[in-house]
């Protein structure tokens, strides 16, 4: 998978689709989440194919911290299934950048 392919598979479209009564998601919180995920992908792309593990983990910390802020700002809209989707997305992007880890790379900073 490439970064471009991953960008098109952000979990947010499915979240909005599955939230039939609009209790958790709206155009605003989905849009800002997409911007954060896109910025994460862009950061990893700029690091290039020979990215250092520490640089990749810095990008992971940044995206997780920003998602923590959004989750607080938008009344805890990231629940169990969203957490799993985001962790998978973040992990997949880190792997494309060259990080190989069997652990949850978001856990150290994640509050959601």
Helices and strands as residue ranges (DSSP letters): H 3-7, H 12-18, H 27-47, H 53-73, H 80-97
